[in-house]
Amino acid sequence: MGKAILRFIRVSPTKARLIAREVQGMNAEYAIASLEFTPNKAAGIISKVIASAVANAGLEPEEAVITSARVDKGPVLKRFTPRARGSASPKHKPTAHIMIEVAAAEKGDK
């Protein structure tokens, strides 16, 4: 069993959770291949975290299964945009913590 955690990444946790739910329970090799063609910023990030978790477990991607893919909310960077008449509008730039756990696949799993 291996895991990888990427903290304080500048991506919306809501958008990253959509991708994390798709790959949970998948074979790691298949998940990395499918994320490569997903047009989403979070997909590329999660793909790298999966590869890191597989390496941490000391496995090959084809023999690993993603047991848990979790995205937690991180701190929000608060910025301001200047607006008309000297006023300002707030901008919220969310961050996320991505946690991936992998385990060795049983012989029957594919």
Contacts in CASP RR format, 6 or more apart in sequence:
PFRMAT RR
TARGET T0000
AUTHOR 0000-0000-0000
METHOD contacts of the structure
MODEL  1
MGKAILRFIRVSPTKARLIAREVQGMNAEYAIASLEFTPNKAAGIISKVI
ASAVANAGLEPEEAVITSARVDKGPVLKRFTPRARGSASPKHKPTAHIMI
EVAAAEKGDK
1 57 0 8 1.000
1 67 0 8 1.000
1 101 0 8 1.000
1 102 0 8 1.000
1 103 0 8 1.000
1 104 0 8 1.000
2 53 0 8 1.000
2 54 0 8 1.000
2 56 0 8 1.000
2 57 0 8 1.000
2 58 0 8 1.000
2 101 0 8 1.000
2 102 0 8 1.000
2 103 0 8 1.000
3 53 0 8 1.000
3 56 0 8 1.000
3 57 0 8 1.000
3 68 0 8 1.000
3 99 0 8 1.000
3 100 0 8 1.000
3 101 0 8 1.000
3 102 0 8 1.000
4 49 0 8 1.000
4 50 0 8 1.000
4 52 0 8 1.000
4 53 0 8 1.000
4 56 0 8 1.000
4 99 0 8 1.000
4 100 0 8 1.000
5 49 0 8 1.000
5 97 0 8 1.000
5 98 0 8 1.000
5 99 0 8 1.000
5 100 0 8 1.000
6 45 0 8 1.000
6 48 0 8 1.000
6 49 0 8 1.000
6 52 0 8 1.000
6 97 0 8 1.000
6 98 0 8 1.000
7 74 0 8 1.000
7 97 0 8 1.000
7 98 0 8 1.000
8 74 0 8 1.000
8 75 0 8 1.000
8 95 0 8 1.000
8 97 0 8 1.000
9 45 0 8 1.000
9 95 0 8 1.000
9 96 0 8 1.000
9 97 0 8 1.000
9 98 0 8 1.000
10 77 0 8 1.000
10 93 0 8 1.000
10 95 0 8 1.000
11 41 0 8 1.000
11 42 0 8 1.000
11 45 0 8 1.000
11 94 0 8 1.000
11 95 0 8 1.000
11 96 0 8 1.000
12 42 0 8 1.000
12 94 0 8 1.000
12 96 0 8 1.000
13 71 0 8 1.000
13 72 0 8 1.000
13 73 0 8 1.000
13 74 0 8 1.000
13 94 0 8 1.000
13 95 0 8 1.000
13 96 0 8 1.000
15 40 0 8 1.000
15 41 0 8 1.000
15 42 0 8 1.000
16 42 0 8 1.000
16 45 0 8 1.000
16 46 0 8 1.000
16 71 0 8 1.000
16 96 0 8 1.000
16 98 0 8 1.000
17 71 0 8 1.000
18 40 0 8 1.000
18 42 0 8 1.000
19 35 0 8 1.000
19 38 0 8 1.000
19 40 0 8 1.000
19 42 0 8 1.000
19 43 0 8 1.000
19 46 0 8 1.000
20 42 0 8 1.000
20 46 0 8 1.000
20 69 0 8 1.000
20 70 0 8 1.000
20 71 0 8 1.000
20 98 0 8 1.000
21 69 0 8 1.000
22 34 0 8 1.000
23 31 0 8 1.000
23 34 0 8 1.000
23 35 0 8 1.000
23 46 0 8 1.000
23 50 0 8 1.000
23 66 0 8 1.000
23 69 0 8 1.000
24 66 0 8 1.000
24 68 0 8 1.000
24 69 0 8 1.000
25 65 0 8 1.000
25 66 0 8 1.000
25 67 0 8 1.000
25 69 0 8 1.000
26 34 0 8 1.000
26 65 0 8 1.000
26 66 0 8 1.000
27 61 0 8 1.000
27 62 0 8 1.000
27 64 0 8 1.000
27 65 0 8 1.000
27 66 0 8 1.000
27 105 0 8 1.000
27 109 0 8 1.000
27 110 0 8 1.000
28 50 0 8 1.000
28 53 0 8 1.000
28 54 0 8 1.000
28 59 0 8 1.000
28 61 0 8 1.000
28 62 0 8 1.000
28 64 0 8 1.000
28 65 0 8 1.000
28 66 0 8 1.000
28 102 0 8 1.000
29 60 0 8 1.000
29 61 0 8 1.000
29 62 0 8 1.000
29 64 0 8 1.000
31 47 0 8 1.000
31 50 0 8 1.000
31 66 0 8 1.000
32 47 0 8 1.000
32 50 0 8 1.000
32 51 0 8 1.000
32 61 0 8 1.000
35 43 0 8 1.000
35 44 0 8 1.000
35 46 0 8 1.000
35 47 0 8 1.000
35 50 0 8 1.000
36 43 0 8 1.000
36 44 0 8 1.000
36 47 0 8 1.000
38 44 0 8 1.000
45 98 0 8 1.000
46 69 0 8 1.000
46 98 0 8 1.000
46 100 0 8 1.000
49 98 0 8 1.000
49 100 0 8 1.000
50 66 0 8 1.000
50 100 0 8 1.000
50 102 0 8 1.000
51 61 0 8 1.000
52 100 0 8 1.000
53 64 0 8 1.000
53 66 0 8 1.000
53 100 0 8 1.000
53 101 0 8 1.000
53 102 0 8 1.000
54 60 0 8 1.000
54 61 0 8 1.000
54 64 0 8 1.000
54 102 0 8 1.000
57 64 0 8 1.000
57 102 0 8 1.000
57 103 0 8 1.000
57 104 0 8 1.000
59 102 0 8 1.000
59 104 0 8 1.000
63 104 0 8 1.000
63 105 0 8 1.000
64 102 0 8 1.000
64 103 0 8 1.000
64 104 0 8 1.000
64 105 0 8 1.000
65 102 0 8 1.000
65 103 0 8 1.000
65 104 0 8 1.000
65 105 0 8 1.000
65 109 0 8 1.000
66 100 0 8 1.000
66 101 0 8 1.000
66 102 0 8 1.000
67 101 0 8 1.000
67 102 0 8 1.000
67 103 0 8 1.000
68 99 0 8 1.000
68 100 0 8 1.000
68 101 0 8 1.000
69 98 0 8 1.000
69 99 0 8 1.000
69 100 0 8 1.000
69 101 0 8 1.000
70 98 0 8 1.000
70 99 0 8 1.000
70 100 0 8 1.000
71 96 0 8 1.000
71 97 0 8 1.000
71 98 0 8 1.000
71 99 0 8 1.000
72 96 0 8 1.000
72 97 0 8 1.000
72 99 0 8 1.000
73 94 0 8 1.000
73 95 0 8 1.000
73 96 0 8 1.000
73 97 0 8 1.000
74 94 0 8 1.000
74 95 0 8 1.000
74 96 0 8 1.000
74 97 0 8 1.000
75 95 0 8 1.000
76 92 0 8 1.000
76 93 0 8 1.000
76 94 0 8 1.000
76 95 0 8 1.000
77 92 0 8 1.000
77 93 0 8 1.000
77 94 0 8 1.000
77 95 0 8 1.000
78 90 0 8 1.000
78 91 0 8 1.000
78 92 0 8 1.000
78 93 0 8 1.000
79 90 0 8 1.000
79 91 0 8 1.000
79 92 0 8 1.000
79 93 0 8 1.000
80 88 0 8 1.000
80 89 0 8 1.000
80 90 0 8 1.000
80 91 0 8 1.000
81 88 0 8 1.000
81 89 0 8 1.000
81 90 0 8 1.000
81 91 0 8 1.000
82 88 0 8 1.000
83 89 0 8 1.000
END
